Amino acid sequence: MLCLALGRGVRRDGMLDSIARRPATHPDRFRAAVDCGNNSSGRDASEVPGALGFQPGGYVAFGNGPIYPAFWPRGGREFAVLNFAELAEPTWLGNRPGLRFTKFLWIADPGFEKGDVLVRSVPGSPSSAFGHYEKSPVPEMFFTVPSDAGGYVYFSSPGCYAFQIDGLHFSTEFIVEVR
């Protein structure tokens, strides 16, 4: 299992370009999740097959793979729930009231050894973005496996956030509730 980094730049060539042209999941698919009753279930990142460097009781991995978002949930480890008031404020972005963030790591299944990945918000979700410390947030995140570390996901308000993860041969979603 590989930990992945948020791409430093936006690549729009080759396979990644074909992934970016794939339409985002229609918001009707997530209408049942508006109350976040269908948010993604999680498991300790150390239990994901092939995961390296994760200690039990730390990060929790969510979704069905082959790329898993991993973060520290609030209010229990079995669901993708964050508390908006407990999320950090990105002071380096200046006057951006209400914007909060947390660190996400991205884990790849052992069989997913190499490839481009796109992560984006599903239309109809509250506003979100991706980034790194002292960098302006961007609406989509591109990275290539293998890579290292992770990045920040920014949330604009409490709500139910649906994200889509696309690779050349897969598309999957996960839902995070921000209370």
N, C-alpha and C positions, 0 to 999 in steps of 0.2 A: 504494500500500500504506500502511496506517495502522498506527501503533503504538498500542496500547490500554492503558488503565489499569484496574487493579482497582477496581471500584466501591467508593465510600466507605460506602455503606449498602446494605441489602438491600431491593430493590424486589420486591414480589410482586403487581404489578398488570398489567393488559393482556396483551401478548404474552409478557412474561417469566413470568407466572403459568402460562400454558399450556405453556411450555417446562419449568417446574419440575415440573409434574404428569406429564411424560413419564417413564416408568420408566427407571431406570439399566440399562445393559447387564447381562445375566445373567452371573455369574462363570464359568459353564461355557465361555463364549466365549473366555475367557482361560486356560483350563487348560493349553493348550500353551505359554503364555508364563510358566508358573510358574518355569521355569529362566531366564527372560528371554532365551531364544534368539530370541524374536520382537520384541525391543524396537525401537522406532521408528528408522528410518534418518533421517539428517539431511543437510542441505546448508547451506553458508554462507548466513547470512541476507541478505547482500548480493546473492545470486544469485536470491532469490525475486522473481518478476516484480513490478515496481512498488515494491519495498522502498526506502524512503528513509532516509538517515542511518546505514546500517550499513556499517562498514568491512570489507573482506576480512580473514579471519583472526580475526574477533571472534565475535559471537554465532552460534549454529547454530540453524536452524529445523527443527522435526521435525513429522512427520505429513503428512496429505494435504490439509489445508485444508478449508474456506475460512479457518479461524482456525488459526494455527500458534503453538505455544509455542516460544519461542526462549530459549536459555540457553547458558552455557559448559560443555560436557561435559568429563569427565575421561577420560583413557586413549584418546584418539582422537576425531576429529571426525565420524566416520561413524555413530556409534550414540549413543542417549540413555542415557549412563552417567554416574553421579556417584559420588564416593567419600565415604561417610558421614563418615569421620574428617576430611576436608577441608572439610566444610560448616560454616558459621558457627553459633555457638550464640546463641540469642536471649536475651541477658542481661537485657533489659528485661522479660521475662516472669516473672522470679523463679525459684522452685524448680521447674523443668520438666526434670528430668534426661533426657538422651537425645534431646531434641528438637533437630533441626538444620534449617537452611533455606538456600535459595539464591534469587537473584533470577531471575524469569521475565519476559520481555516477550511480548506477544501481538500477532501480526501478522495483518492481514486481507488477503485477496486483493483486488485492485483492483475486482472486481465486487461485493464485499460492502461497500457504501458506508454502510449504516445498519442498525442492528438490535440486539436484545438477545441476550446470550450467557450461558450457564450452563456452568461447569466444575465437575466433581465427581469424586470417586474412585469407581471401580467396586467394588461389594461384593466382598469377598474379598481386596482389596488391603490391605497394611499401613496403619495409621492415617496420614492426612495431613491438612493444613489449608492455608488461604490467609490472607494478611494483609499488613499494612504495618508499618513501624517504629513501635514503641511502641503498637501496637494488638493486642488479643487475636485469635488465629487463629480462623477460622470454617470450618465443614466444606464449604461451597460458595462459589464465587466468581461474582458477577453483575457484568456490565458492559455498557455500551451503546457501540456503534460509531457515530460516531467518538468518540475520547477520546485520552488521551495516556499515556506512560510504562508502568509495569508494577507488579509487586508480588512478594511472597515466596510460595514454596511450602515448607511445612514437612514434614519426613519424620521418622517415629518410630524407624526402625531400617533396617538394610540389608534389601533385598528387592526384589521386582518390583512396581512401582506401575502400575496401569492407571487412566487418566483418561478421562472422557467429556466431549466438548465439544458442546453443543447450541445451535442457533439455531432460529428459527421453521421454516426449510425445510431443515435439515440436522442430522445427528448423526454424529460421528466420534470415534474413540478414538486415544490414543497411549499408549505404554508407556515407562516410565523405569526402568532398573535402578540401584539404589543398592547399591554393594558395600561 
